[in-house]
Amino acid sequence: MTASTSGLFSERVPEQISQRNSKTSELSSVLTVLAVALTFLIWTIWSYWLFQYPMKIGHDDALFFARGIEHFSVVEISPHFPGYPGFIALASVLSIFTTPESAVVLTSLISAVILPWLLALLFMELSGKDYTPVAVLFLISFIILQPLLAGMALSGLTDLTGLAFFIASLIGCYKKRNLLAGLMLGMMLACRPSFFPLAIGLLIALPLITDRQHLLTTYGKGLLGVILVAVPCLLFVLAKDGFAYFEEGLRFTQGHFQIWGNTVSSSLPNWQQWLNTLVTAFSWPFIAVTLLSLTVGLIQCSSRFITLIIVVYLGWILLAQNPDNLRHFAPVLLLWLSVLTFQLQQLIVIFKTILSLVIATVYLSLFTSQISFAVLDAPAQQATDWFKEHSQSPEKDFNRRVLGTNYAVSTLREELPDWQIYDMYYPSSELVLRQQQGYRLSGTKQTDLQLIAEFPGRFTGEKKLYLYQYAKPVSRMTGRSIDTP
């Protein structure tokens, strides 16, 4: 090989490498654009699908929030204690364009639509900017495939709005914008005060991402942000109810923990009931993967901050939250998905691909099996419409318009003013229904009553309701059935 030939060859090698790098970069850019476009497409279709549902209330708490927009008074249970002033303020803005009932549902729905992107931003901060658009697509797709999220979006409750502000607070912590993080944490507490264990978990975990030298400054700015939200909220509720607000708070808290609150249909320990609920909703493999992932998350330095917050809140719901309300598990589920996506990104490519496909298949199966694609009202609203429709039917005797229920009592009283609606929490309600051959709307199956109709839940966490009728009257004196010819 001559010197001139050798020199020509050596000049071409860098040129070929440069061309390969250019092609690789172009391919990477194309894949990035495709991943981003596909992510937006999936999110848009999902959001459009949710907005097709009617903005109707199907829960008593949502009804109380709607009343609070028109006339705020915790003493008058509009809404109930502690008042949720942050959520009421947001819903009041939306009520300018629609009815208070629709505004409440719309507030939770908008929160649900924003949540996937907030969790994606949290994942980016967790990854230290070392992530791929495909990973973001993977995360958002997983979030959307949660039927629990869709059900909560249409509930008109405060869970998702409070969680959105908390995730924004976590992002602020990662970005070292501590005053903003405190403001977002204050808004979370103003929208969903029962998320205070998340705030406690944040206080415990904050040293994991903050220098010790700046720790006091970080806590101080965060606390200032919380106070800037808390003081106006407190002044607002005191201006409406005065010191009677505190008296109502004592009454409500005592009732919630000792009388009517946290009533469940089993005598098993709370954690065991939660385990049964989660297995029924998600299956054993899901529980195993979640526990393994959280264990790894506590070991990994980079994911320890969020994982510790998840574990603190998980302990709270296992000990003190009602397992009949699956929505309490939502903060654990949605925050964990960011951690899981981060962990999958750390794996070797072959294991990452296989495991991602398996998990995606499981989630898709859960989504399709636990969701009704028919656009329906909430079960309580279905029951209301059924009564309104059949009240005009000559085939049914609705002269005795007596209904007992332990679900959406105030909502049914609002929608059916001509009916006597009894709360089945009180034992006397059972006797009245039997005496007058009334109807019973229940979230559990009753073997001794005549089944009239069923109203299915639309998503995971929404109870299917059953409508029964008492066929035989009972004696007012003895309470025993009277045999009629």
Residue, then its C-alpha position, 0 to 999 in steps of 0.5 A: m500500500t502506497a503512502s498516498t493510498s494509506g493517507l486517503f483511507s485514513e481520511r475516509v474512516p472519520e468521514q464514515i464514522s461521522q456519517r454513521n453518527s449522523k444517521t443514528s442521530e437522525l433515527s433517534s430524532v425520528l423515534t423521539v418525534l414518533a414517541v412524543a406524537l404517539t403519547f399525545l395521541i393516546w392521551t388525547i383519545w383518553s381525555y376525549w373519551l372521559f369528556q363524553y361522560p355526563m357531568k352528573i353527581g353520584h356521590d354525597d360528598a360531591l353534592f355537598f361540594a356543589r352546595g358549597i359553591e352556592h352557599f359555603s357553610v361547614v356547619e350546614i354541611s355545604p361542604h362537610f368539615p374541614g371545608y376543602p376551601g381550595f377545591i371549592a375555590l377551583a370549582s367556583v371558577l369553573s361554575i362561572f361557565t356551568t352549573p355547580e354540580s357540573a363544575v365539581v365533576l369538571t374540577s376532578l376531571i381536569s385534574a385527572v387529565i393533567l395528572p399523567w403529564l405531572l407524573a411524567l415531569l416527576f419521572m424526568e426529575l427522578s431520572g435526572k434528565d437521563y430518560t428516553p421519550v419511549a419511557v415517558l410514553f410507557l409511563i403515561s400509557f400505564i397511568i391511562l390504563q388505570p381504570l381507578l383513575a377514570g372512575m375518580a376523574l368523574s367522581g366530583l371528589t377532591d382526591l385527584t386535585g389534591l394529588a395533582f398539587f402534591i406531585a407539583s410540590l414534589i417537582g418543586c422540591y427536586k428543582k429546589r424551588n422550595l417556596l413554590a413547593g410549599l405553596m403547592l403543598g398548602m394547596m394540596l392540604a386545602c383541597r384534600p386535608s386527609f392527604f396530610p400523611l403525604a405531607i408528613g412523608l415529604l417532611i421525613a424524606l426531604p433530607l434525602i435530596t437536600d444538603r444538610q447545610h440548607l435543610l433549615t432554609t428549605y423547611g423554612k421556605g416550604l413552611l412559609g408557602v404552606i402558611l401563605v395558603a393556610v391563613p387565607c383559607l382559615l380566615f375564609v371559613l371563619a368568616k363564614d361560620g365563626f368559631a362554630y367551625f371548630e365545634e363542628g370539627l370536633r363533632f365531625t372528627q369524633g363521628h368519623f372515627q368512632i360512630w359512622g365513619n370507616t364502617v366496613s362490611s368485615s370484622l377482619p383487621n384493616w390491613q387484611q381487608w385492604l389486602n383482599t380488596l387489592v387482590t380482588a381489584f388488581s390480582w396477586p402478581f400486581i401485589a408482588v411486583t409492587l412490594l418488590s419494586l418498593t423494596v428496591g426503591l428504598i435501596q436505590c439512592s436515586s428513587r428513595f425519596i419518592t419511595l419513602i413517601i409512598v411507604v409512609y402513606l401506604g402504612w397510613i391507609l393500611l391502618a386508618q383508611n376504609p378498605d371499601n373505598l379503593r380510591h384511597f389507594a390512588p396516591v400509592l398506585l400513581l406515584w409508584l408508577s413513576v418509580l416503576t418506570f424509572q426502575l425499568q429504565q435501569l434494566i438491561v435492554i432484553f430484560k427491560t423489553i420482556l418485563s415491559l411487555v409483560i406488565a403492559t399486557v397485564y395492565l391492558s387486561l386489567f383495563t379491558s376487564q374492569i371498565s365499561f366502555a358504554v357511556l353511563d351515569a354513576p350507579a346512584q344516578q342510574a338508580t335515580d333515572w330508573f325511579k323517575e322512569h318507572s314512577q310513570s309506569p302503570e305496571k308498578d305500584f309506586n304509591r309507597r314511595v319509600l326507599g332505604t339506602n346506605y349509599a348516596v343518601s343525600t343525593l337521592r333525597e335531592e333527586l327524588p323529592d317525592w320519595q321518603i329516603y331512609d338511611m340504612y345506617y339506622p336500625s329503625s330504617e329496616l323496620v319502616l321499609r318492611q312495614q311499608q313494603g319499601y325498596r332497598l338500594s344496596g351495594t351488597k347482595q341481599t338473599d332474603l329480598q326480591l331483586i328488582a334491578e341492577f346498576p353497574g359501576r363504570f370503573t374500578g372502585e365504583k360499587k355496583l348497586y342492587l335494588y330490592q323490594y320488601a315483598k311481605p309487610v310486617s306487623r307494627m307491633t311484633g315486627r314479624s312478617i304478615d302472610t297476605p293472601 
